[in-house]
Amino acid sequence: MTKPAATVNVEHDPALAAKHLEEAFAIFYAESQKLEAQQADLQDKINQLSSELQQSNQRLGILLNAIPAGVILLENNIVLLHNPAVLHFLPSLSKGQQFALPNEWQASIAPGEYVIGGPEDPNSPQKMVQVIRIDEGTRSFIQIQDITANIALHQETQRENRLTAMGKMAAGIAHQFRTPLATALLYSSHLCDDEVQPEMAKEFALRLRKQLMDLEKLSQDMLRFISNRPNKTVLTSAKQLIEEAQASIQALFETQGVTLSIDCAIPDTVMLLVEPKSIPNALVAILENALAVSKAGDTVLLSATTESKKLIITIADQGPGIASTMIDSLFEPFSTTSANGTGLGLSIAKNTFDAHRGSIGVHNTHEGAVFKITLPITQS
Protein backbone atom coordinates (compact mmCIF):
# COMPACT_ATOMS: atom_id res chain seq x y z
CA MET A 1 0.00 0.00 0.00
CA THR A 2 1.49 3.32 -1.17
CA LYS A 3 1.58 6.43 1.00
CA PRO A 4 0.05 9.70 -0.35
CA ALA A 5 2.48 12.39 -1.53
CA ALA A 6 3.13 14.96 1.11
CA THR A 7 1.69 18.41 0.34
CA VAL A 8 4.04 21.37 0.65
CA ASN A 9 2.77 24.21 2.82
CA VAL A 10 4.11 27.46 1.40
CA GLU A 11 3.42 29.31 4.60
CA HIS A 12 5.79 26.94 6.41
CA ASP A 13 8.41 27.05 3.62
CA PRO A 14 10.15 30.46 3.72
CA ALA A 15 12.37 29.71 0.73
CA LEU A 16 9.44 28.96 -1.55
CA ALA A 17 7.53 32.01 -0.35
CA ALA A 18 10.53 34.24 -1.04
CA LYS A 19 10.82 32.80 -4.54
CA HIS A 20 7.16 33.50 -5.35
CA LEU A 21 7.47 37.04 -3.98
CA GLU A 22 10.57 37.62 -6.09
CA GLU A 23 8.72 36.47 -9.20
CA ALA A 24 5.80 38.78 -8.39
CA PHE A 25 8.14 41.75 -7.98
CA ALA A 26 9.81 40.89 -11.27
CA ILE A 27 6.46 40.88 -13.08
CA PHE A 28 5.43 44.13 -11.38
CA TYR A 29 8.75 45.75 -12.33
CA ALA A 30 8.45 44.64 -15.96
CA GLU A 31 4.89 46.01 -16.21
CA SER A 32 5.97 49.23 -14.53
CA GLN A 33 8.72 49.61 -17.12
CA LYS A 34 6.16 49.12 -19.88
CA LEU A 35 3.81 51.72 -18.31
CA GLU A 36 6.67 54.18 -17.96
CA ALA A 37 7.62 53.68 -21.61
CA GLN A 38 3.97 54.11 -22.69
CA GLN A 39 3.64 57.19 -20.48
CA ALA A 40 6.82 58.64 -22.00
CA ASP A 41 5.46 57.98 -25.53
CA LEU A 42 2.12 59.52 -24.55
CA GLN A 43 3.85 62.58 -23.10
CA ASP A 44 5.89 62.95 -26.28
CA LYS A 45 2.69 62.86 -28.34
CA ILE A 46 1.03 65.36 -26.00
CA ASN A 47 4.02 67.66 -26.32
CA GLN A 48 3.98 67.25 -30.10
CA LEU A 49 0.25 67.97 -30.32
CA SER A 50 0.60 70.94 -27.96
CA SER A 51 3.37 72.32 -30.15
CA GLU A 52 1.29 71.79 -33.30
CA LEU A 53 -1.74 73.37 -31.62
CA GLN A 54 0.35 76.35 -30.57
CA GLN A 55 1.70 76.71 -34.09
CA SER A 56 -1.83 76.40 -35.51
CA ASN A 57 -3.08 79.04 -33.08
CA GLN A 58 -0.22 81.32 -34.12
CA ARG A 59 -1.00 80.78 -37.80
CA LEU A 60 -4.70 81.33 -37.12
CA GLY A 61 -3.88 84.51 -35.21
CA ILE A 62 -1.72 85.77 -38.07
CA LEU A 63 -4.48 84.89 -40.54
CA LEU A 64 -7.19 86.61 -38.48
CA ASN A 65 -5.05 89.71 -38.07
CA ALA A 66 -4.39 89.80 -41.82
CA ILE A 67 -8.06 89.51 -42.80
CA PRO A 68 -9.39 92.98 -43.74
CA ALA A 69 -12.89 91.99 -42.64
CA GLY A 70 -13.84 92.07 -38.97
CA VAL A 71 -14.13 88.63 -37.35
CA ILE A 72 -15.78 87.84 -34.00
CA LEU A 73 -16.17 84.49 -32.20
CA LEU A 74 -19.02 84.26 -29.68
CA GLU A 75 -19.91 81.74 -26.98
CA ASN A 76 -23.55 82.07 -25.87
CA ASN A 77 -23.43 85.51 -27.54
CA ILE A 78 -20.45 86.53 -25.37
CA VAL A 79 -17.34 87.75 -27.22
CA LEU A 80 -14.56 85.13 -26.96
CA LEU A 81 -12.11 86.67 -29.39
CA HIS A 82 -11.94 89.10 -32.31
CA ASN A 83 -9.37 90.39 -34.77
CA PRO A 84 -8.10 94.00 -34.88
CA ALA A 85 -10.01 94.80 -38.09
CA VAL A 86 -13.36 94.59 -36.32
CA LEU A 87 -12.41 97.61 -34.18
CA HIS A 88 -12.75 99.79 -37.30
CA PHE A 89 -16.46 99.05 -37.15
CA LEU A 90 -16.95 98.47 -33.40
CA PRO A 91 -14.26 100.47 -31.55
CA SER A 92 -15.61 99.64 -28.09
CA LEU A 93 -15.80 95.86 -28.62
CA SER A 94 -13.96 93.80 -25.98
CA LYS A 95 -13.75 90.21 -24.79
CA GLY A 96 -16.34 89.04 -22.31
CA GLN A 97 -19.07 91.49 -23.27
CA GLN A 98 -22.52 90.70 -24.64
CA PHE A 99 -22.55 91.16 -28.42
CA ALA A 100 -25.08 93.43 -30.11
CA LEU A 101 -25.01 95.63 -33.20
CA PRO A 102 -25.10 99.37 -32.45
CA ASN A 103 -28.54 100.98 -32.52
CA GLU A 104 -27.32 103.72 -34.84
CA TRP A 105 -26.60 101.22 -37.62
CA GLN A 106 -29.40 101.60 -40.17
CA ALA A 107 -30.65 98.56 -42.05
CA SER A 108 -30.06 98.75 -45.79
CA ILE A 109 -32.06 97.27 -48.67
CA ALA A 110 -30.66 93.75 -48.50
CA PRO A 111 -30.71 91.50 -45.40
CA GLY A 112 -27.53 91.70 -43.33
CA GLU A 113 -26.46 95.05 -44.79
CA TYR A 114 -26.23 98.24 -42.74
CA VAL A 115 -25.41 101.91 -43.29
CA ILE A 116 -23.04 103.37 -40.70
CA GLY A 117 -21.86 106.95 -40.28
CA GLY A 118 -23.45 109.82 -42.12
CA PRO A 119 -23.38 113.48 -43.17
CA GLU A 120 -23.96 114.65 -39.60
CA ASP A 121 -20.60 113.18 -38.54
CA PRO A 122 -17.80 114.51 -40.81
CA ASN A 123 -15.21 112.40 -39.00
CA SER A 124 -17.08 109.20 -39.88
CA PRO A 125 -17.96 109.04 -43.61
CA GLN A 126 -20.98 106.96 -44.50
CA LYS A 127 -20.20 103.32 -45.16
CA MET A 128 -22.13 100.24 -46.20
CA VAL A 129 -21.24 97.10 -44.25
CA GLN A 130 -22.32 93.48 -44.57
CA VAL A 131 -22.78 91.34 -41.45
CA ILE A 132 -22.71 87.54 -41.85
CA ARG A 133 -23.53 85.41 -38.80
CA ILE A 134 -23.13 81.63 -38.63
CA ASP A 135 -24.47 79.83 -35.54
CA GLU A 136 -23.12 76.41 -34.54
CA GLY A 137 -24.68 75.32 -31.25
CA THR A 138 -23.64 77.71 -28.50
CA ARG A 139 -20.91 79.25 -30.63
CA SER A 140 -21.36 81.88 -33.33
CA PHE A 141 -19.03 83.25 -35.99
CA ILE A 142 -19.58 86.82 -37.20
CA GLN A 143 -17.92 88.54 -40.15
CA ILE A 144 -18.27 92.29 -40.76
CA GLN A 145 -17.08 93.57 -44.12
CA ASP A 146 -17.00 97.04 -45.70
CA ILE A 147 -18.82 96.76 -49.04
CA THR A 148 -19.05 100.50 -49.76
CA ALA A 149 -16.72 100.29 -52.77
CA ASN A 150 -18.50 97.20 -54.13
CA ILE A 151 -21.90 98.89 -53.93
CA ALA A 152 -20.57 102.07 -55.53
CA LEU A 153 -18.98 100.02 -58.33
CA HIS A 154 -22.24 98.10 -58.85
CA GLN A 155 -24.25 101.33 -59.07
CA GLU A 156 -21.72 102.94 -61.41
CA THR A 157 -21.74 99.85 -63.63
CA GLN A 158 -25.52 99.94 -63.80
CA ARG A 159 -25.44 103.63 -64.66
CA GLU A 160 -22.82 103.10 -67.38
CA ASN A 161 -24.85 100.24 -68.83
CA ARG A 162 -27.91 102.47 -68.98
CA LEU A 163 -25.92 105.30 -70.59
CA THR A 164 -24.49 102.84 -73.13
CA ALA A 165 -27.97 101.62 -73.93
CA MET A 166 -29.15 105.20 -74.33
CA GLY A 167 -26.23 105.91 -76.66
CA LYS A 168 -27.07 102.91 -78.83
CA MET A 169 -30.68 104.01 -79.03
CA ALA A 170 -29.99 107.68 -79.86
CA ALA A 171 -31.79 107.26 -83.17
CA GLY A 172 -34.77 105.82 -81.35
CA ILE A 173 -34.86 108.80 -79.01
CA ALA A 174 -34.80 111.19 -81.96
CA HIS A 175 -37.65 109.30 -83.55
CA GLN A 176 -39.66 109.29 -80.32
CA PHE A 177 -39.31 113.06 -79.99
CA ARG A 178 -39.67 113.93 -83.65
CA THR A 179 -43.29 112.93 -84.21
CA PRO A 180 -44.93 114.65 -81.21
CA LEU A 181 -42.64 117.66 -81.62
CA ALA A 182 -43.54 118.07 -85.29
CA THR A 183 -47.22 117.74 -84.43
CA ALA A 184 -46.90 120.32 -81.66
CA LEU A 185 -45.18 122.74 -84.05
CA LEU A 186 -48.00 122.24 -86.56
CA TYR A 187 -50.71 123.03 -83.99
CA SER A 188 -48.79 126.04 -82.69
CA SER A 189 -48.47 127.42 -86.24
CA HIS A 190 -52.24 127.13 -86.65
CA LEU A 191 -52.71 129.09 -83.45
CA CYS A 192 -50.58 131.89 -84.90
CA ASP A 193 -53.00 132.22 -87.84
CA ASP A 194 -55.13 135.37 -87.32
CA GLU A 195 -57.97 133.88 -89.34
CA VAL A 196 -58.43 130.76 -87.22
CA GLN A 197 -61.86 130.47 -85.59
CA PRO A 198 -62.07 130.56 -81.74
CA GLU A 199 -63.52 127.04 -81.63
CA MET A 200 -60.70 125.68 -83.78
CA ALA A 201 -58.12 127.66 -81.80
CA LYS A 202 -59.30 125.95 -78.63
CA GLU A 203 -59.15 122.54 -80.32
CA PHE A 204 -55.62 123.22 -81.59
CA ALA A 205 -54.58 124.38 -78.11
CA LEU A 206 -55.91 121.15 -76.55
CA ARG A 207 -54.10 119.04 -79.11
CA LEU A 208 -50.91 121.06 -78.62
CA ARG A 209 -51.19 120.56 -74.88
CA LYS A 210 -51.55 116.78 -75.32
CA GLN A 211 -48.45 116.59 -77.54
CA LEU A 212 -46.43 118.64 -75.05
CA MET A 213 -47.60 116.42 -72.19
CA ASP A 214 -46.52 113.35 -74.16
CA LEU A 215 -43.12 114.93 -74.70
CA GLU A 216 -42.85 115.72 -70.99
CA LYS A 217 -43.74 112.14 -70.05
CA LEU A 218 -41.19 110.78 -72.53
CA SER A 219 -38.43 113.03 -71.19
CA GLN A 220 -39.28 112.08 -67.59
CA ASP A 221 -39.24 108.39 -68.50
CA MET A 222 -35.80 108.73 -70.05
CA LEU A 223 -34.47 110.59 -67.00
CA ARG A 224 -35.88 107.89 -64.74
CA PHE A 225 -34.27 105.24 -66.90
CA ILE A 226 -30.83 106.89 -66.72
CA SER A 227 -30.74 107.78 -63.02
CA ASN A 228 -33.20 105.32 -61.51
CA ARG A 229 -32.08 104.40 -57.96
CA PRO A 230 -33.83 104.48 -54.60
CA ASN A 231 -33.41 107.91 -53.00
CA LYS A 232 -35.12 107.36 -49.66
CA THR A 233 -35.95 103.84 -48.54
CA VAL A 234 -38.63 103.02 -45.98
CA LEU A 235 -39.53 99.75 -44.27
CA THR A 236 -42.81 98.89 -45.98
CA SER A 237 -45.19 95.92 -45.93
CA ALA A 238 -44.92 93.81 -49.09
CA LYS A 239 -48.69 93.32 -49.06
CA GLN A 240 -49.20 97.09 -48.97
CA LEU A 241 -47.01 97.59 -52.04
CA ILE A 242 -48.97 94.98 -53.99
CA GLU A 243 -52.29 96.49 -52.89
CA GLU A 244 -51.15 99.94 -54.04
CA ALA A 245 -50.24 98.57 -57.46
CA GLN A 246 -53.60 96.81 -57.70
CA ALA A 247 -55.50 99.97 -56.72
CA SER A 248 -53.63 102.01 -59.37
CA ILE A 249 -54.59 99.78 -62.29
CA GLN A 250 -57.76 97.95 -61.21
CA ALA A 251 -60.09 100.43 -62.96
CA LEU A 252 -58.21 100.06 -66.25
CA PHE A 253 -58.60 96.26 -66.07
CA GLU A 254 -62.32 96.61 -65.43
CA THR A 255 -62.72 99.03 -68.35
CA GLN A 256 -61.24 96.48 -70.76
CA GLY A 257 -63.12 93.53 -69.27
CA VAL A 258 -59.97 91.75 -68.05
CA THR A 259 -59.86 90.14 -64.59
CA LEU A 260 -56.96 90.99 -62.29
CA SER A 261 -56.62 88.14 -59.78
CA ILE A 262 -54.38 88.62 -56.71
CA ASP A 263 -53.04 85.63 -54.76
CA CYS A 264 -50.96 87.21 -52.00
CA ALA A 265 -50.12 84.24 -49.75
CA ILE A 266 -47.69 86.11 -47.51
CA PRO A 267 -48.07 87.34 -43.91
CA ASP A 268 -48.42 91.02 -43.09
CA THR A 269 -45.06 90.89 -41.28
CA VAL A 270 -43.06 90.51 -44.52
CA MET A 271 -41.30 93.88 -44.82
CA LEU A 272 -39.16 95.35 -47.61
CA LEU A 273 -36.77 98.30 -47.35
CA VAL A 274 -37.74 100.14 -50.52
CA GLU A 275 -38.64 103.48 -52.02
CA PRO A 276 -42.42 103.26 -51.45
CA LYS A 277 -43.63 104.65 -54.80
CA SER A 278 -41.11 103.07 -57.16
CA ILE A 279 -42.00 99.42 -56.48
CA PRO A 280 -45.79 99.82 -57.09
CA ASN A 281 -44.99 101.84 -60.23
CA ALA A 282 -42.72 99.06 -61.48
CA LEU A 283 -45.42 96.45 -60.79
CA VAL A 284 -47.97 98.61 -62.63
CA ALA A 285 -45.65 98.72 -65.66
CA ILE A 286 -45.58 94.91 -65.75
CA LEU A 287 -49.35 94.72 -65.28
CA GLU A 288 -49.87 97.27 -68.08
CA ASN A 289 -47.81 95.06 -70.37
CA ALA A 290 -49.95 92.04 -69.41
CA LEU A 291 -53.15 94.02 -69.94
CA ALA A 292 -52.00 95.19 -73.38
CA VAL A 293 -51.82 91.58 -74.65
CA SER A 294 -55.06 90.45 -72.98
CA LYS A 295 -58.53 90.39 -74.45
CA ALA A 296 -61.90 90.73 -72.76
CA GLY A 297 -62.60 87.71 -70.55
CA ASP A 298 -58.93 86.92 -69.92
CA THR A 299 -57.37 86.77 -66.46
CA VAL A 300 -54.05 88.20 -65.31
CA LEU A 301 -52.80 86.49 -62.13
CA LEU A 302 -50.44 88.19 -59.69
CA SER A 303 -49.18 85.84 -56.98
CA ALA A 304 -46.73 86.47 -54.15
CA THR A 305 -44.83 83.98 -51.97
CA THR A 306 -41.66 83.98 -49.85
CA GLU A 307 -38.60 81.78 -50.26
CA SER A 308 -35.18 81.96 -48.52
CA LYS A 309 -35.57 85.57 -47.33
CA LYS A 310 -36.83 86.65 -50.74
CA LEU A 311 -40.21 87.87 -51.92
CA ILE A 312 -41.25 86.13 -55.15
CA ILE A 313 -43.88 87.88 -57.30
CA THR A 314 -45.14 86.31 -60.51
CA ILE A 315 -47.43 87.99 -63.04
CA ALA A 316 -48.96 85.59 -65.57
CA ASP A 317 -51.17 86.56 -68.51
CA GLN A 318 -53.17 84.61 -71.10
CA GLY A 319 -51.78 86.44 -74.10
CA PRO A 320 -49.79 85.08 -77.06
CA GLY A 321 -46.50 85.12 -75.14
CA ILE A 322 -43.31 87.01 -75.90
CA ALA A 323 -42.01 86.64 -79.46
CA SER A 324 -38.79 84.67 -79.66
CA THR A 325 -37.14 87.59 -81.47
CA MET A 326 -37.90 89.92 -78.53
CA ILE A 327 -37.62 87.81 -75.38
CA ASP A 328 -33.86 88.43 -75.02
CA SER A 329 -34.16 92.21 -75.52
CA LEU A 330 -37.52 92.76 -73.82
CA PHE A 331 -36.07 94.86 -70.99
CA GLU A 332 -33.85 96.99 -73.22
CA PRO A 333 -34.94 100.61 -73.82
CA PHE A 334 -37.27 101.26 -76.75
CA SER A 335 -37.86 97.54 -77.22
CA THR A 336 -41.56 97.51 -78.08
CA THR A 337 -43.98 96.28 -80.70
CA SER A 338 -46.64 98.82 -79.71
CA ALA A 339 -47.20 101.72 -82.06
CA ASN A 340 -48.03 104.03 -79.14
CA GLY A 341 -45.47 102.77 -76.62
CA THR A 342 -42.06 104.20 -75.86
CA GLY A 343 -40.53 100.89 -74.83
CA LEU A 344 -39.21 102.38 -71.59
CA GLY A 345 -41.75 101.00 -69.12
CA LEU A 346 -40.22 97.53 -68.74
CA SER A 347 -36.69 98.96 -68.79
CA ILE A 348 -37.52 101.34 -65.92
CA ALA A 349 -39.19 98.49 -64.02
CA LYS A 350 -36.08 96.32 -64.40
CA ASN A 351 -33.85 99.17 -63.23
CA THR A 352 -36.10 99.66 -60.22
CA PHE A 353 -35.85 96.02 -59.16
CA ASP A 354 -32.10 95.95 -59.83
CA ALA A 355 -31.60 99.08 -57.72
CA HIS A 356 -33.38 97.35 -54.82
CA ARG A 357 -31.08 94.28 -55.15
CA GLY A 358 -33.86 92.32 -56.82
CA SER A 359 -34.31 90.84 -60.27
CA ILE A 360 -36.89 90.27 -62.98
CA GLY A 361 -37.15 87.64 -65.70
CA VAL A 362 -39.73 86.41 -68.16
CA HIS A 363 -40.57 83.12 -69.83
CA ASN A 364 -43.38 81.74 -71.96
CA THR A 365 -45.81 78.98 -71.02
CA HIS A 366 -48.53 77.28 -73.05
CA GLU A 367 -51.00 79.81 -71.57
CA GLY A 368 -49.03 83.07 -72.05
CA ALA A 369 -46.09 84.97 -70.57
CA VAL A 370 -44.94 84.84 -66.93
CA PHE A 371 -42.87 87.60 -65.31
CA LYS A 372 -40.96 86.56 -62.16
CA ILE A 373 -39.78 89.27 -59.76
CA THR A 374 -37.59 88.77 -56.68
CA LEU A 375 -36.93 91.29 -53.89
CA PRO A 376 -34.91 90.79 -50.68
CA ILE A 377 -36.95 90.64 -47.48
CA THR A 378 -35.55 92.90 -44.77
CA GLN A 379 -37.76 91.73 -41.91
CA SER A 380 -40.28 88.92 -41.46
C-alpha positions, 0 to 999 in steps of 0.5 A, spaced: 500 500 500 502 506 497 503 512 502 500 519 499 504 524 496 506 529 502 503 536 500 508 542 501 505 548 505 508 554 502 506 558 509 511 553 512 516 554 507 520 560 507 524 559 501 518 557 496 515 564 499 521 568 497 521 565 490 514 566 489 514 574 492 521 575 487 517 572 481 511 577 483 516 583 484 519 581 477 512 581 473 510 588 477 517 591 475 516 589 468 509 592 467 511 598 470 517 599 465 512 598 460 507 603 463 513 608 464 515 607 456 507 608 454 507 614 459 513 617 455 510 615 448 504 619 450 507 625 453 511 625 447 505 625 443 502 630 447 508 635 447 507 634 439 500 635 439 501 641 444 506 644 439 502 643 433 496 646 436 500 652 438 503 653 431 496 652 428 493 658 433 499 662 431 497 661 424 490 662 425 492 669 429 496 671 423 491 669 418 485 673 423 489 679 423 491 679 416 483 679 414 481 685 412 474 683 414 472 684 422 471 677 425 468 675 432 467 668 435 461 668 440 460 663 446 452 664 448 453 671 444 459 673 449 465 675 445 470 670 446 475 673 441 476 678 435 481 680 430 483 687 430 479 689 423 473 689 427 475 695 431 474 699 425 467 698 425 466 696 433 471 700 436 468 699 443 468 691 442 472 687 448 472 680 450 467 678 455 461 682 453 454 681 450 454 682 443 449 686 439 449 691 433 449 698 435 442 701 434 445 707 430 446 702 424 441 703 419 438 697 415 439 697 408 435 694 402 438 687 402 438 682 409 444 683 413 447 690 410 447 696 414 449 703 413 453 706 418 456 713 419 453 719 415 453 726 413 452 729 420 458 726 422 464 729 418 469 724 422 465 718 420 464 718 412 458 713 410 459 706 409 455 700 407 457 694 411 455 686 410 454 682 417 454 675 416 452 670 422 453 663 422 451 659 428 453 652 430 450 650 437 452 655 443 458 658 438 457 663 433 461 666 428 460 673 425 464 677 419 463 684 418 465 687 411 466 694 408 462 693 401 461 700 400 466 700 394 462 694 391 456 697 392 458 704 388 462 700 383 455 696 382 451 702 381 456 705 377 456 699 372 448 699 372 449 707 370 454 706 365 450 700 362 444 704 362 448 710 358 451 705 353 444 703 352 441 710 351 447 711 346 445 705 342 438 708 341 440 715 340 436 714 333 430 711 337 430 717 341 430 722 336 424 718 332 420 718 339 421 726 340 420 727 332 413 725 331 410 729 337 414 735 336 412 736 329 405 735 331 406 740 336 409 745 331 403 744 326 398 746 332 402 752 334 403 754 327 395 754 326 394 758 333 398 763 330 394 764 324 389 770 325 384 767 321 383 761 325 376 760 328 375 761 336 372 754 336 378 751 332 383 755 336 381 751 342 381 745 339 388 746 336 390 748 343 388 742 346 391 738 341 398 742 342 397 741 350 396 733 349 403 733 344 407 737 349 404 732 355 406 726 351 413 729 350 414 731 358 412 724 359 417 721 354 423 726 357 421 724 364 421 716 363 428 717 359 431 721 365 428 715 370 431 710 366 438 713 366 438 715 373 433 710 376 435 708 384 432 708 390 433 715 394 429 714 400 428 707 402 422 706 408 420 699 411 414 697 408 409 691 408 410 687 401 402 686 401 401 694 402 405 695 395 402 689 392 395 692 394 397 699 391 399 697 385 392 693 384 389 699 386 392 704 381 390 699 375 384 695 377 379 700 374 383 700 367 382 692 367 375 693 369 374 698 363 377 692 358 373 687 361 380 683 363 380 680 370 386 681 375 386 676 380 391 677 386 393 671 390 398 674 395 399 668 400 404 672 404 403 674 412 403 682 413 409 681 417 413 681 410 417 687 410 421 690 404 426 696 405 424 700 398 422 706 395 415 706 397 412 709 390 417 706 385 415 698 387 408 699 385 410 703 379 414 698 377 409 692 378 404 697 374 408 697 368 408 689 368 401 689 369 400 694 363 404 690 359 400 684 361 393 688 360 396 690 353 396 683 350 389 680 354 382 680 351 376 681 354 374 675 358 382 673 360 385 673 367 391 676 369 394 672 375 399 676 380 401 671 386 406 672 391 410 667 396 416 667 400 422 663 399 429 663 402 428 671 405 426 673 398 419 675 396 417 672 389 412 675 385 409 672 378 405 675 373 402 671 368 397 673 362 393 669 357 396 672 351 400 670 345 407 670 349 413 674 348 415 673 341 422 669 340 425 675 337 424 679 342 424 675 349 432 676 349 431 684 348 424 685 352 427 689 358 432 693 353 430 701 352 425 702 346 424 695 345 416 695 343 412 692 338 406 697 340 405 703 335 403 708 341 409 705 346 415 708 348 418 701 350 421 704 356 416 702 361 419 695 362 426 697 362 424 702 368 421 696 371 427 692 371 432 698 373 427 699 379 428 692 381 435 691 380 436 698 384 433 694 390 437 688 389 432 684 386 431 681 379 426 680 374 425 675 368 420 672 363 418 666 360 413 663 356 408 657 357 402 654 353 398 659 356 401 666 355 407 669 358 410 669 366 414 675 369 418 673 375 420 678 380 424 677 386 426 682 392 430 681 398 426 681 405 428 685 410 424 683 416 419 677 417 
